[in-house]
Amino acid sequence: MLASYGSRGDIEPCAAVARELQARGHDVQLAVPPDLIPLVESVGLEAVPYGIDSRKPLEAQRRMHTSRGGVRNVTEAVVSGREASRHLTRVWSEAGPTLRRLCRGADVIFTGLFFEQITANVAEHYDIPLVAMHYTPVRPNGQLALGRRRPPALVLGAMTSYNWAWFLQTMNLDNAQRRALGMPMANRPVSQRIADRGWLEIQAYDEPVFPGLSDEWSQHGDRRPFVGGLTLELPAEADDEVLAWIADGDPPIYFGFGSVPLGSPVDTYSMITNVCAQLGQRALICAGGTSFDDVRGADDVKVVSAVNHATVFPACRAVVHGGTGATTAGLRAGVPAVVLWTLLGQRIWGAQLEMLKLGATRRLSTVTRRTLFDDLSRVLEPECAQRAGAFAHRMTRAPDSAAHAADLVERSAGHSCQAFGRGA
């Protein structure tokens, strides 16, 4: 049983593992937000609705994190924060009973990062092994750059405090579920409960991106293995058209905005075209969940709804994005990046790339034409491209990452590749 909530970037890693497990002969079922069931079913996997559609809570979260200063915007951030909290409560109340029903009799439960408390409670209730998957180092550690190098003890303390703050914020929801399951109340963060039970925590990113983590976490033995980024690398309808357009000119800069709609597509398009004209670069814009129908076309700019990152990124000069999946794909392609972040996980990845001198990073809500020009000028320097090209050889291929993760899930379930149980 594999459960994940969030945007496509949250669901795709779980789907990549599920596809590999199913190819090995396991009975696999996924629980995902209703609006992302088509993605999972498109690769031949069975899925059931998990919570509510992810679009509304993600949009509320985006508005909360991208509001600028000023009374009006602060008020909007507060309103959006309350809306996000209401969605959180609703997801928790609906997802808990769903997982309790679906996980009965499973051999192992695999969970994404969002709402792993819900999954951990069900796994503890049934005494079923849990495998947690993290595409960002969320467990307390002292190795993250977080914008600039700080003393490890300070970083560790900040992350520990964040873990406790999240536990206290969600404690009532957490314990309401545990009460319904007939379990004792939780008195510490889920990260500590998972570690205490010796459950596996797969790190779905490459160790060289976060140097020092492996040594710091050595006391956990083999329970926090690094497997590399987990992606499906699905072809997109526009791939051939995009590659033909790229071949007709210089390699473009890729701009991607994920599945959560932007607040002002027209202003964003104008900024991109202006900055790329100044730099003498072409632009490939992947709209994702944003509509650019109202923009006026410009020379050397192409807008498409989606592309296969693994196919298109190697033909680009640089990648401008915020998602961890796109950032991983850019590293695999050997292309420098500008990470425009809104959430903590994106900020962590952006800071690491900046520390490794493989890119630049900035909070999305603070981007201006001037800052975008400056950031792109930095990553377009030949030295940055050379470093990114060399670093690509240290990245794990997507099929190898999925195979390694599936091996670990089988081991947790007590399986071998020749012996299949009731379901994985």
LINGIJO-V83362 format. One record per residue. N is the residue number from 1. OMEGA is omega in degrees with one decimal (none if undefined). NEAR is the number of other C-alpha atoms within 8 Angstrom. D_CENTER is the distance of its C-alpha to the mean C-alpha in whole Angstrom. Layout:
<<N/OMEGA/NEAR/D_CENTER> <N/OMEGA/NEAR/D_CENTER>>
This chain:
<<1/179.3/15/20> <2/-176.9/13/16> <3/179.2/14/15> <4/178.1/16/11> <5/177.4/15/11> <6/179.7/11/9> <7/177.7/12/8> <8/-180.0/8/8> <9/176.9/10/5> <10/-175.2/13/5> <11/-173.5/14/8> <12/177.9/11/9> <13/177.8/12/8> <14/179.3/15/11> <15/178.9/12/13> <16/177.7/12/13> <17/-179.6/13/15> <18/179.5/14/17> <19/179.0/11/18> <20/179.1/11/19> <21/179.2/12/21> <22/178.1/10/23> <23/178.5/7/24> <24/175.8/7/25> <25/179.7/7/27> <26/169.9/12/25> <27/-172.8/8/25> <28/172.6/13/22> <29/178.5/12/21> <30/170.5/14/17> <31/-175.1/13/17> <32/176.9/15/15> <33/-175.8/15/15> <34/-176.9/12/18> <35/179.8/8/17> <36/174.4/12/15> <37/178.5/12/18> <38/177.5/7/19> <39/-177.9/7/16> <40/-178.9/12/16> <41/-179.6/10/20> <42/177.4/7/20> <43/172.7/7/19> <44/-179.3/7/22> <45/176.9/13/20> <46/-178.3/9/22> <47/175.8/11/20> <48/-179.1/10/21> <49/-176.9/10/20> <50/-176.9/13/18> <51/-178.4/13/19> <52/173.8/10/19> <53/-175.0/9/17> <54/-172.3/12/14> <55/-176.3/9/15> <56/178.1/8/18> <57/179.5/11/16> <58/177.2/12/13> <59/176.7/10/16> <60/178.4/12/18> <61/179.0/11/15> <62/-179.4/10/15> <63/-179.4/11/18> <64/-173.6/13/18> <65/-177.0/9/16> <66/177.2/9/18> <67/178.7/11/22> <68/-178.9/8/24> <69/-178.5/6/27> <70/-175.6/6/30> <71/-176.9/6/32> <72/-177.2/6/30> <73/175.5/10/27> <74/177.6/11/27> <75/178.9/8/28> <76/179.2/11/25> <77/179.2/12/23> <78/179.6/9/25> <79/179.5/9/25> <80/177.7/12/22> <81/177.8/11/21> <82/177.6/8/23> <83/178.4/10/22> <84/179.2/12/19> <85/177.2/8/20> <86/177.8/8/22> <87/178.4/10/20> <88/-179.6/9/18> <89/-178.1/9/22> <90/178.7/10/22> <91/-177.6/10/19> <92/-176.5/12/20> <93/-178.8/10/24> <94/-174.8/11/23> <95/-178.4/11/20> <96/178.5/12/22> <97/178.5/8/25> <98/-179.0/9/23> <99/178.9/11/22> <100/-179.8/9/25> <101/-173.0/7/27> <102/-171.8/7/25> <103/-179.9/11/24> <104/178.6/7/28> <105/178.4/5/29> <106/177.1/11/26> <107/179.7/12/26> <108/177.0/14/22> <109/-179.3/16/19> <110/-175.8/13/16> <111/169.6/14/13> <112/-172.7/15/10> <113/-178.2/12/9> <114/177.1/8/10> <115/176.9/10/14> <116/174.7/11/14> <117/-179.1/8/18> <118/-177.9/12/19> <119/-179.8/13/18> <120/178.5/11/20> <121/179.5/10/23> <122/178.8/13/23> <123/177.7/13/23> <124/-179.6/8/25> <125/-178.0/9/28> <126/-175.6/7/28> <127/177.2/6/28> <128/178.1/11/26> <129/177.2/11/23> <130/171.2/13/20> <131/177.3/14/17> <132/179.9/13/14> <133/-179.7/12/11> <134/177.6/12/8> <135/174.6/10/6> <136/178.0/11/7> <137/-176.8/7/11> <138/177.9/7/12> <139/-176.5/6/15> <140/177.2/10/18> <141/-178.6/11/19> <142/-170.7/11/21> <143/-172.6/11/19> <144/-179.1/10/17> <145/179.4/11/18> <146/176.2/9/17> <147/174.1/8/19> <148/-177.8/7/22> <149/177.1/7/23> <150/178.6/7/24> <151/-178.3/7/26> <152/-179.3/9/24> <153/179.9/7/26> <154/179.2/9/25> <155/179.2/13/21> <156/179.3/12/22> <157/-179.9/10/24> <158/-179.7/8/21> <159/176.8/12/18> <160/178.3/9/21> <161/179.5/8/22> <162/178.4/8/19> <163/-180.0/11/18> <164/178.8/10/22> <165/178.3/8/21> <166/178.1/9/18> <167/-178.8/11/21> <168/179.9/7/24> <169/-175.0/7/22> <170/-172.3/8/21> <171/-178.4/9/24> <172/177.8/7/26> <173/179.8/10/24> <174/-175.9/11/23> <175/173.6/10/27> <176/177.2/8/28> <177/-179.7/12/26> <178/177.6/13/27> <179/179.3/10/31> <180/179.0/7/30> <181/-179.0/8/30> <182/-176.8/6/33> <183/176.9/8/31> <184/-178.4/6/32> <185/178.0/7/30> <186/178.8/9/27> <187/178.0/4/28> <188/-177.1/8/25> <189/-178.8/11/21> <190/178.9/10/19> <191/178.7/8/18> <192/179.4/8/22> <193/178.8/9/23> <194/-179.9/10/21> <195/-178.7/8/22> <196/-179.2/7/26> <197/177.3/6/25> <198/179.8/7/24> <199/-176.8/12/21> <200/176.5/10/19> <201/-178.2/11/16> <202/176.2/14/14> <203/-172.9/15/12> <204/175.4/14/10> <205/-175.7/13/10> <206/-177.1/13/14> <207/-178.8/10/16> <208/179.0/7/18> <209/-178.4/9/15> <210/-177.2/10/16> <211/178.5/8/19> <212/-178.0/7/21> <213/-177.1/10/19> <214/179.4/8/21> <215/-177.6/6/24> <216/-177.9/8/23> <217/-176.3/9/22> <218/-179.9/8/25> <219/178.0/5/26> <220/177.9/7/24> <221/-177.7/7/25> <222/-175.0/6/23> <223/175.1/10/21> <224/-176.2/11/18> <225/176.3/8/18> <226/-178.2/10/15> <227/-173.5/14/15> <228/-176.8/14/13> <229/-177.8/14/10> <230/-178.8/15/10> <231/179.3/10/10> <232/-177.5/9/13> <233/-177.6/8/14> <234/175.0/5/16> <235/176.8/8/19> <236/-176.2/8/20> <237/-174.4/7/23> <238/-172.2/10/23> <239/-176.9/12/23> <240/178.5/7/26> <241/-179.5/7/27> <242/-179.7/9/25> <243/177.0/10/26> <244/177.8/8/29> <245/178.3/8/29> <246/-177.5/11/27> <247/-178.9/8/30> <248/-178.6/6/33> <249/179.0/6/32> <250/176.6/8/30> <251/-177.7/10/26> <252/166.5/13/24> <253/-179.9/13/22> <254/174.7/14/19> <255/179.9/11/17> <256/-173.8/12/14> <257/172.1/14/13> <258/-172.8/11/11> <259/179.2/9/12> <260/-175.1/13/13> <261/174.0/11/16> <262/179.7/8/18> <263/-175.9/4/21> <264/-178.7/6/23> <265/-177.3/11/23> <266/179.3/9/26> <267/179.2/7/26> <268/179.0/8/23> <269/179.2/10/24> <270/179.0/8/28> <271/-178.5/10/26> <272/-177.2/10/24> <273/-179.8/11/27> <274/-177.4/9/29> <275/-179.9/11/28> <276/176.3/11/27> <277/177.4/9/31> <278/-177.3/7/32> <279/-177.0/8/30> <280/-175.9/6/32> <281/170.9/11/28> <282/-178.0/12/27> <283/171.5/14/24> <284/-177.2/12/22> <285/175.4/11/20> <286/-169.0/13/17> <287/-177.1/14/18> <288/-178.4/12/15> <289/-178.0/11/16> <290/176.3/11/18> <291/175.3/8/22> <292/-176.2/10/24> <293/-174.9/4/27> <294/-178.1/6/29> <295/176.5/8/29> <296/-176.4/4/32> <297/178.6/5/31> <298/176.4/6/31> <299/176.4/4/33> <300/175.4/7/30> <301/178.0/11/27> <302/179.2/7/26> <303/176.3/9/23> <304/-178.0/10/22> <305/-177.2/9/19> <306/173.5/10/17> <307/170.6/13/17> <308/-177.8/11/16> <309/-177.3/10/14> <310/-179.3/9/16> <311/-170.4/9/19> <312/-173.8/12/20> <313/179.9/13/18> <314/-179.4/10/21> <315/-176.7/9/23> <316/176.5/12/22> <317/-177.5/11/23> <318/-179.6/13/20> <319/174.3/16/16> <320/-173.0/12/15> <321/175.8/15/12> <322/-174.6/14/9> <323/180.0/11/6> <324/178.3/12/5> <325/178.4/10/6> <326/178.4/10/9> <327/176.9/14/9> <328/179.5/10/10> <329/177.4/11/12> <330/177.5/15/14> <331/177.8/13/15> <332/-178.9/12/16> <333/-179.2/11/18> <334/-176.0/13/19> <335/177.8/16/19> <336/-172.4/16/19> <337/164.9/15/16> <338/-177.9/16/16> <339/176.6/17/13> <340/-167.3/14/14> <341/170.2/15/12> <342/-176.1/13/12> <343/-175.1/7/10> <344/-179.2/7/11> <345/177.9/9/7> <346/178.0/14/8> <347/179.5/16/12> <348/179.8/13/11> <349/179.7/12/10> <350/179.5/16/13> <351/178.9/14/15> <352/179.5/13/15> <353/178.2/14/16> <354/178.6/12/18> <355/179.3/9/20> <356/-178.9/8/20> <357/177.6/9/21> <358/-178.8/14/19> <359/178.8/15/18> <360/-179.4/16/18> <361/-179.1/14/16> <362/174.8/11/17> <363/-174.1/10/16> <364/-175.4/9/16> <365/-179.1/8/19> <366/-176.0/7/21> <367/172.9/9/21> <368/177.3/7/25> <369/-178.9/10/27> <370/-178.1/6/28> <371/178.2/8/25> <372/176.7/10/23> <373/-178.6/10/26> <374/-178.3/8/26> <375/179.6/11/23> <376/177.5/10/23> <377/179.3/9/26> <378/-174.1/10/25> <379/178.1/15/23> <380/175.0/11/25> <381/-177.7/8/28> <382/-178.7/6/29> <383/179.3/6/28> <384/178.2/14/24> <385/178.8/14/24> <386/178.0/8/26> <387/179.8/10/24> <388/178.4/13/21> <389/179.0/11/23> <390/-177.3/9/24> <391/-178.1/10/21> <392/-179.1/11/19> <393/179.5/7/22> <394/-177.9/7/20> <395/179.1/11/17> <396/176.4/11/17> <397/-177.1/8/17> <398/178.8/12/15> <399/178.9/6/18> <400/177.5/8/19> <401/-179.9/14/15> <402/-179.9/14/15> <403/179.1/10/19> <404/179.4/9/19> <405/179.3/11/16> <406/175.7/12/19> <407/-177.4/8/22> <408/177.7/8/20> <409/178.0/12/20> <410/-179.8/12/23> <411/179.1/9/25> <412/-178.9/12/23> <413/-178.0/10/25> <414/-179.5/6/28> <415/159.3/11/28> <416/-179.5/8/29> <417/-178.4/7/29> <418/-175.3/5/32> <419/-176.4/6/32> <420/-178.5/10/30> <421/-175.3/8/30> <422/-177.8/9/30> <423/179.2/11/26> <424/none/17/23>>
